[in-house]
Amino acid sequence: MAGHEEKVDLPDFGESAYWEEHYVKAAADGEEVYDWLVGWEQLQWLLEPLLARDVERQVLHLGNGNSPLPEDMFDAGYVQQTAVDISEAAMTHMEARNRGCRPSIVWKAADCRRLDIPSDSFPLVVDKSTLDAFFCHDQHALAIMEFVKEAFRVTAVGGALISVSMHRPKSVLPWLRHKAFAWNVTTIPIEDGQPSARARPRCHAYICGPKRCEAQKSLEVHWPRLYAQVTEHPDSDLSSSSASEDSDEARTYTRTSSTGEDEVVLAAEVWVPWAEQQRAAQFGLSKAFVSLDFAEEPKFATFRLAEGSLFFDQRLLISRSEYFRNMLASNHAQDWRESRTGQIDLRKEEKATCKSMSAILRFILTDSFSFEDLETAQMVRALADQFCLFSLVAKVDLELLSRLTTENVLELLEMTLDSGNQLEDACWKMLEADGELLEKQAEELEAMIAKNPKLGRKLVLFGLGSSMARLLSAVLLLTSGRAELPSLCESEVASLVQKPRSGTDVQACQGFKCERGHPAFGARPKRKAHKASALQTLQSDSDYAFEINEDGVWNTYFLPGATIIDKRTVNYGINDKYYLMAKDTTDYSNAANFHKVALAGKTIITTVNLNGAGCGCNVNFFLVNMPASSPGQYGDYYCDANCVGGNCCAEFDINEMNTHALQVTNHNCFNPPSHSTCDGNGDPLLKFLPGEFGPGSSNTIDTDYVFNFSLQAQENINPSDSTQNYLEVYARLWQNGKTVTKSMGGIGSPLNVQWENLADGMVLVIDYWQSGDLTWLDGASCTAPESCSGNHADLSNMTLITNALETSGNCPEQEAANLCNDIDASSDDASEHWCKCACASTRFVPRCLWSGYSPAWAV
């Protein structure tokens, strides 16, 4: 019979009358249930990952008959199920059998080719040998086509169809992988409920999914041709060689076993990791998978999108992305809601569409990327940057580079601004080559600058013609509310902008003289140094000079790539990361190039402006034992206690903060540094919480405004008993006469392990990153999913003072003792009275916050 591997005499499995008669007889004979091919015990390892172990997930069984599979799944906790079969007798029997004990299962008599079920209804659709029955139909091609289309229709976007069949891949795959359905299909040979390496296993499981966002479009485009072909020859095979319209992607990832019998297809999204590993080992599909240990039970991550859900093996995410490694496998993983639930909620992330996320996951699996439209490429690039998939960012940029035109140059420049990559360079060169290009696109440019003033400032600095430069400066003033980094002086701006909007700061050159040129703008590397962009070549070598007050002397160091104002303020935003260097270089391999901060016995002080960087933002500066011995994932020799980038080392977080919380954390590492010998969680730590620290006047420190921060590492030495020596850290915040102080450390504290590193000197890192779940830091005020505002923060007037310089001899003349009875020595209110009464009795640096107090180091 057509459609079978062998011609054998079989009952008329393709006709509804056969099945009605079969199940009436089965009931009369006392047959309660019967499983075709395999049951729950054999399929559980396949079905549960597809369900993401979500017991509320809806399941549809096609052609269920009297199979107990829905019953067994109900007993395992999956209560939301619907079973359909063409036999009314079978459905009546199963409904009566389960009415009292499994009431939520719906049993419905229906033709699986013509279901009265809304489209996109079920995240998981299960077929167990119903497809085999249609292969026996007199017009089997027509029956199969109608069945597959209906199964495709009722599967939800992001969902999957699993079809267990005794038919081999050469017969089944041309149908399931047809372009009309846009399925990715993973084929699992099964024998006794386990993956099989036999040339002719008992059956195959065909896992089709996820259903793509563009599925309906694929159906509309390719269905007419398939329908015409099948209706013309309703009893013919759909030949793999002539009629199958496999997608290029499917053909790319198709392999045949050494026996030549079983075709194995690598899906774009991994659904069955254990089998994927087996195929990787047998057929060499992915070298990356061979190194992973898939002996343990599969564990899936569910990406929840506005359009549906996608599922992916957590181990592949962890192996390919630092972002997901920190989320799912780091020492901090238990603090992430995603790690606890296995669900990554991206429903509020506009860029996380089914199409863009599918591209991300395909890249993780295949290391390849292609796109059809610029919008998708931009979304993929933004997500890849967020997920720390920098090789994908590079691939997207190379693809975009080949499509760079005068029409999209501004759009691509905005997307890659400050990346320092080839695409950004090419954009700058195109603008440089065509002096009239910006004039021609003035209207579009004005709208873009209104949305992104930084782009306008960079264009001004790039050296445009005077008329366009003045246009840009005017737009900047109107859109940003103030000329934060102006290109023109007040008199020039005034001639362009007659009526600035309310609140505009028209003192455009405040702090800068026109003859001095523009303040420094540097590219903002993600994690690593990069080749200077065209914009950077316009800057002088001193753009990254950063001054630190050390015991009263302003010494000059460098923060390559940073935006530095007046040499004493660093302005930074999301994904900015800078290392304090002794030399103006991005050669991070040489320890001599760094300026190492020896914090033990000293106090670091800085003024902070968070500027609204709230929930989900991590504005920080910290110390690490850089450089690592190897370049690491980002090529910058970075290391920390969570082994970000692959290199591990000791870390001391001086300050991690946003407007809702501030935390100081010690992270020890023991030799040799590794995930197992480094304390990624940190111990000890101290935290400032709401009431002490947060937005609004109800907090002692109101983070809506500028505040001061100091961290003092106090060495306590007992000359007669070294076992009593210890390091203690005091974190101190003050603002407008209000102070909050906390401490950590002491005898026996893990902080003492870090003492030697803090005495020898560590590299200062200034960093800013975001997370959808930062509740380990800000959970007292924020809830996941969090969305960082991205507002830039400022650190100003950084000072490093040797504690021994701050002696009681620096204090002003004291008040009479009888005048100091009202003083709380632990709470400096910045008054002259407090300073004269309590200065000599405190050990803090500075001893006194009164503006009139001037120790020797204050300059």
Disulfide bonds with the S-S distance in Angstrom:
Cys213-Cys354 2.38
Cys489-Cys514 1.31
Cys615-Cys782 1.98
Cys617-Cys788 1.88
Cys639-Cys649 2.13
Cys643-Cys648 1.93
Cys669-Cys678 1.84
Cys811-Cys839 1.94
Cys820-Cys837 2.05
Cys835-Cys848 2.04
